[in-house]
Amino acid sequence: MRAHLVQTDIRWQDKQANFDRVLALLDPVDVGAGDLILLPEMFDTGFSMETGQTADKDGRTLAFLAELAADFKAYVMGGRTVHACHCAKASNTLSILSPTGTLIDEYQKIHPFSIGREHEAFAGGTRVVALSLPESSLTICPTICYDLRFPELFRAGLSRGAQVFSVHACWLSTRHSHWRVLALARAIENQAYVLAVNRTGSDPNATYLGGSIAVGPRGDVLGELGDTEGVLSVEIDGDEVRRWREKFPAVRDIRLPMAGTLPDRRE
């Protein structure tokens, strides 16, 4: 299986422009049936707390993701803002589409970025997702941006069988050096792939330096982008995870509980 990390310069709150840009970046890429396409956090609007304007109320972004998955016959994971009518706050959501374009699961960001006051507009999630990808015999655990700083979330995913962790981000340039170090650490300590896709460019509030990176279960960098738009394509292999965990069984030696207190169910 190949993973394709799509690093975009997101146009501020312009969904159609962002849809068009994703398609343009993927057009020359050899995406195979059953591959995995990863898009950044809130790829359709940029990181915005103007949820009344950016929320995917009409399902337009979800429809785009479904069409993208069906057209490429690939799994697609893309971030959007969801505002359910019964909730006071929106959710920073990652939607996961099957190669037929079917919505198969969604992950709600567990750790809102409180320093940036994200918690004032977005409710934190309570569910860890670990999703099997039948075509590859891999299990993937999605995370969003600030989640990368919380190793206990990754341990919870590991306890649910994760061999791959995806990180979908709008990671600020001011702490860009942390991005790479944390991605490497999460891969090494969990003996798993980490596929971390970031945006680049700027919006009215911040700048971003890209640096999307794919790390293997041994901590080896499989590929990395700079600060311009592009697509990073890498091979991921469940057998490689199993071989490394058998040769160097660090995850078998974990003695503290991994699952934490997060319920493994929808709220």
Backbone torsions as a table, in degrees:
resi	resn	phi	psi	omega
1	MET	NA	142.9	175.3
2	ARG	-112.4	144.6	174.6
3	ALA	-110.9	139.5	-177.7
4	HIS	-123.5	110.1	-178.2
5	LEU	-94.8	115.6	-173.2
6	VAL	-99.5	105.7	-178.7
7	GLN	-95.4	112.0	-174.1
8	THR	-116.6	155.1	167.8
9	ASP	-93.6	94.5	-170.4
10	ILE	-70.2	128.8	176.5
11	ARG	-79.3	130.4	-170.7
12	TRP	-60.6	112.2	173.9
13	GLN	54.1	34.0	179.8
14	ASP	-120.9	88.0	-172.2
15	LYS	-61.0	-46.6	-176.5
16	GLN	-63.1	-41.2	177.9
17	ALA	-61.4	-38.5	-179.4
18	ASN	-73.2	-35.8	173.7
19	PHE	-62.0	-46.1	-178.3
20	ASP	-62.8	-36.7	-178.0
21	ARG	-69.2	-40.4	176.5
22	VAL	-59.1	-46.3	-179.6
23	LEU	-63.0	-40.2	-179.7
24	ALA	-66.1	-40.1	-179.6
25	LEU	-69.2	-34.1	-178.7
26	LEU	-83.1	-17.3	-173.7
27	ASP	-54.6	-44.4	-179.6
28	PRO	-85.7	0.5	-174.2
29	VAL	-88.1	137.5	178.2
30	ASP	-84.7	90.1	178.7
31	VAL	-95.0	120.0	-179.4
32	GLY	-90.0	161.1	176.7
33	ALA	-60.1	133.2	-180.0
34	GLY	83.5	1.4	176.0
35	ASP	-71.9	179.7	-175.6
36	LEU	-124.1	124.0	177.3
37	ILE	-110.1	124.9	-177.5
38	LEU	-115.5	129.2	179.1
39	LEU	-116.4	156.0	-177.3
40	PRO	-67.8	170.3	170.9
41	GLU	-56.3	134.5	177.8
42	MET	44.5	47.9	-175.8
43	PHE	-61.4	-20.8	-174.2
44	ASP	-84.6	-20.4	-175.0
45	THR	-135.4	-14.5	-165.6
46	GLY	84.4	164.9	-177.6
47	PHE	-73.2	104.7	-176.1
48	SER	-132.4	142.0	174.9
49	MET	-101.8	11.1	173.9
50	GLU	-85.6	67.3	-168.7
51	THR	-67.0	-25.7	176.5
52	GLY	-62.3	-28.4	-179.4
53	GLN	-94.0	-35.1	-171.0
54	THR	-95.9	-18.1	-177.2
55	ALA	-57.6	145.7	-178.3
56	ASP	-84.5	60.5	-174.1
57	LYS	-66.8	-34.0	-178.5
58	ASP	-93.4	2.3	178.3
59	GLY	73.8	16.2	-176.7
60	ARG	-64.3	-43.5	179.9
61	THR	-68.2	-42.1	178.3
62	LEU	-61.0	-39.8	178.0
63	ALA	-63.7	-39.2	176.9
64	PHE	-62.4	-45.6	179.7
65	LEU	-61.4	-40.8	179.5
66	ALA	-64.2	-42.4	179.2
67	GLU	-66.6	-40.1	178.5
68	LEU	-60.9	-45.3	-179.7
69	ALA	-63.3	-45.7	-178.0
70	ALA	-66.9	-38.8	-179.0
71	ASP	-65.2	-41.5	-179.0
72	PHE	-90.6	-8.6	-175.4
73	LYS	55.2	42.1	-175.0
74	ALA	-129.8	158.8	169.3
75	TYR	-71.5	139.5	178.2
76	VAL	-128.1	134.0	177.1
77	MET	-127.1	114.9	-176.6
78	GLY	-140.6	145.3	-176.4
79	GLY	-90.3	142.0	176.9
80	ARG	-151.0	166.1	176.7
81	THR	-96.3	127.6	179.3
82	VAL	-119.1	129.0	179.0
83	HIS	-125.8	95.9	178.6
84	ALA	-69.9	145.3	-173.5
85	CYS	-65.8	-22.3	-176.8
86	HIS	-93.1	1.6	-177.0
87	CYS	-112.8	142.7	178.3
88	ALA	-72.9	-32.0	-178.1
89	LYS	-113.0	158.2	176.0
90	ALA	-83.3	174.3	173.0
91	SER	-123.3	138.6	174.4
92	ASN	-85.4	102.1	-163.8
93	THR	-115.5	142.1	171.1
94	LEU	-110.4	120.7	179.9
95	SER	-98.8	138.3	-175.6
96	ILE	-119.4	119.3	-176.8
97	LEU	-111.4	141.5	177.7
98	SER	-80.5	169.6	178.7
99	PRO	-63.4	-9.9	174.8
100	THR	-94.8	-2.4	-178.5
101	GLY	89.6	13.2	-179.7
102	THR	-89.8	134.6	174.3
103	LEU	-71.2	117.9	-176.0
104	ILE	-107.7	-19.8	176.2
105	ASP	-171.7	165.3	174.6
106	GLU	-141.9	144.7	176.8
107	TYR	-116.8	130.9	176.8
108	GLN	-102.6	125.1	-177.4
109	LYS	-49.3	121.8	-175.7
110	ILE	-78.2	-34.3	-174.8
111	HIS	-113.3	90.2	172.3
112	PRO	-60.7	146.8	-176.1
113	PHE	-80.0	90.6	-171.9
114	SER	-65.4	-32.0	179.0
115	ILE	-60.4	-35.5	177.4
116	GLY	-92.8	10.7	176.6
117	ARG	64.4	24.9	178.5
118	GLU	-60.2	-34.5	-177.2
119	HIS	-62.9	-18.5	179.1
120	GLU	-73.9	-24.5	-178.7
121	ALA	-112.1	-22.1	-175.0
122	PHE	-125.0	134.8	174.3
123	ALA	-83.4	139.7	176.9
124	GLY	-74.2	143.9	178.4
125	GLY	-75.9	169.7	-178.9
126	THR	-130.7	7.5	-172.2
127	ARG	-127.4	128.2	172.9
128	VAL	-87.9	131.0	-179.1
129	VAL	-106.0	131.2	172.1
130	ALA	-133.5	108.8	-168.5
131	LEU	-114.3	128.0	177.0
132	SER	-80.5	137.1	176.3
133	LEU	-109.2	98.1	-169.6
134	PRO	-56.0	-35.7	-177.1
135	GLU	-63.0	-21.3	-173.0
136	SER	-120.7	-6.5	-173.4
137	SER	58.8	29.4	178.1
138	LEU	-109.7	149.5	173.3
139	THR	-115.5	128.7	-175.6
140	ILE	-117.0	140.0	177.3
141	CYS	-116.6	112.7	-179.6
142	PRO	-83.0	146.1	173.4
143	THR	-138.3	165.0	-177.5
144	ILE	-130.1	117.6	167.7
145	CYS	46.1	-105.0	-175.0
146	TYR	-54.9	-24.6	175.4
147	ASP	-52.8	-28.9	-176.0
148	LEU	-58.6	-24.0	-177.9
149	ARG	-82.5	-0.8	-172.5
150	PHE	-119.9	92.3	-174.8
151	PRO	-62.4	-24.2	-179.9
152	GLU	-65.0	-30.2	175.2
153	LEU	-64.5	-41.8	179.1
154	PHE	-67.1	-37.3	175.0
155	ARG	-63.0	-39.5	177.3
156	ALA	-62.3	-40.6	176.0
157	GLY	-64.7	-40.9	177.9
158	LEU	-59.7	-41.9	-179.0
159	SER	-65.8	-19.3	177.5
160	ARG	-96.6	10.4	173.1
161	GLY	97.6	10.9	-176.5
162	ALA	-65.0	133.5	171.6
163	GLN	-112.2	-14.5	179.7
164	VAL	-134.5	136.7	171.9
165	PHE	-118.8	131.2	173.6
166	SER	-106.4	143.2	177.7
167	VAL	-126.2	121.1	-176.2
168	HIS	-114.7	117.9	-163.5
169	ALA	-138.3	155.5	157.5
170	CYS	-121.2	77.3	-171.4
171	TRP	-89.4	122.7	-172.8
172	LEU	-66.1	148.5	178.7
173	SER	-65.2	-26.7	-175.5
174	THR	-65.0	-23.7	177.7
175	ARG	-126.7	35.0	-175.2
176	HIS	-63.5	-33.4	-178.6
177	SER	-62.2	-27.3	179.5
178	HIS	-71.2	-32.0	-175.1
179	TRP	-53.8	-52.1	-176.0
180	ARG	-68.5	-43.8	-178.9
181	VAL	-61.3	-44.7	-178.1
182	LEU	-68.1	-37.7	177.0
183	ALA	-62.2	-43.5	177.3
184	LEU	-62.8	-44.0	-178.0
185	ALA	-62.4	-45.3	-178.6
186	ARG	-63.1	-35.6	177.6
187	ALA	-69.5	-46.4	-176.2
188	ILE	-64.7	-46.9	-173.0
189	GLU	-73.5	-23.2	178.9
190	ASN	-105.0	0.5	-179.4
191	GLN	49.0	52.3	-174.2
192	ALA	-142.3	161.8	171.0
193	TYR	-70.4	141.4	168.4
194	VAL	-123.3	120.2	179.2
195	LEU	-112.4	102.9	-172.2
196	ALA	-113.0	111.8	-177.4
197	VAL	-110.7	125.3	-177.8
198	ASN	-118.7	159.2	172.8
199	ARG	-87.5	170.9	174.2
200	THR	-131.6	180.0	178.5
201	GLY	86.7	-148.5	-176.8
202	SER	-150.2	163.6	172.4
203	ASP	-135.5	-175.4	-177.8
204	PRO	-63.3	-13.3	-174.1
205	ASN	-114.4	-18.8	-171.0
206	ALA	-161.8	169.1	171.6
207	THR	-120.1	158.1	-174.5
208	TYR	-138.8	144.8	-173.9
209	LEU	-114.3	15.4	176.5
210	GLY	64.5	-122.2	179.7
211	GLY	75.7	26.6	176.6
212	SER	-53.6	139.2	-170.7
213	ILE	-144.1	143.3	174.3
214	ALA	-118.5	125.2	-177.2
215	VAL	-120.3	135.5	179.0
216	GLY	-83.2	170.8	-176.0
217	PRO	-65.5	-18.1	176.4
218	ARG	-90.3	-0.3	-177.9
219	GLY	90.3	9.3	179.3
220	ASP	-83.3	137.1	178.7
221	VAL	-78.9	117.6	-178.1
222	LEU	-85.9	-23.6	179.8
223	GLY	178.2	157.2	-174.7
224	GLU	-158.3	141.2	177.5
225	LEU	-104.9	161.2	175.3
226	GLY	-88.8	-139.5	-174.4
227	ASP	-104.5	12.6	177.8
228	THR	-110.6	166.4	179.2
229	GLU	-62.6	152.3	177.2
230	GLY	170.2	177.1	177.5
231	VAL	-124.5	126.4	176.6
232	LEU	-101.9	118.2	-178.7
233	SER	-113.1	128.8	-178.1
234	VAL	-140.1	154.9	173.5
235	GLU	-85.2	137.6	172.0
236	ILE	-127.2	140.8	-168.9
237	ASP	-141.5	117.2	178.8
238	GLY	-60.7	-31.7	179.3
239	ASP	-64.4	-33.3	178.4
240	GLU	-65.6	-38.5	176.0
241	VAL	-62.9	-47.2	-178.5
242	ARG	-63.4	-42.1	-180.0
243	ARG	-61.6	-44.3	-177.8
244	TRP	-68.7	-40.3	179.1
245	ARG	-67.3	-28.7	175.6
246	GLU	-76.6	-40.6	-178.3
247	LYS	-71.3	-39.5	-178.6
248	PHE	-131.3	83.9	-166.0
249	PRO	-81.0	53.2	-178.5
250	ALA	-62.6	-41.2	-177.5
251	VAL	-67.5	-22.7	175.7
252	ARG	-73.3	-19.9	-176.9
253	ASP	-93.2	6.1	177.9
254	ILE	-64.0	131.3	-177.6
255	ARG	-110.4	-24.8	178.9
256	LEU	-86.9	149.3	179.7
257	PRO	-58.0	141.0	-176.8
258	MET	-99.2	-25.6	-167.7
259	ALA	-75.6	-21.4	-179.7
260	GLY	68.1	-153.5	-176.4
261	THR	-109.5	2.5	-177.6
262	LEU	-74.8	129.3	179.2
263	PRO	-70.1	141.5	179.6
264	ASP	-92.3	62.4	-179.0
265	ARG	-163.5	165.5	174.2
266	ARG	-77.3	143.4	176.0
267	GLU	-92.5	NA	NA
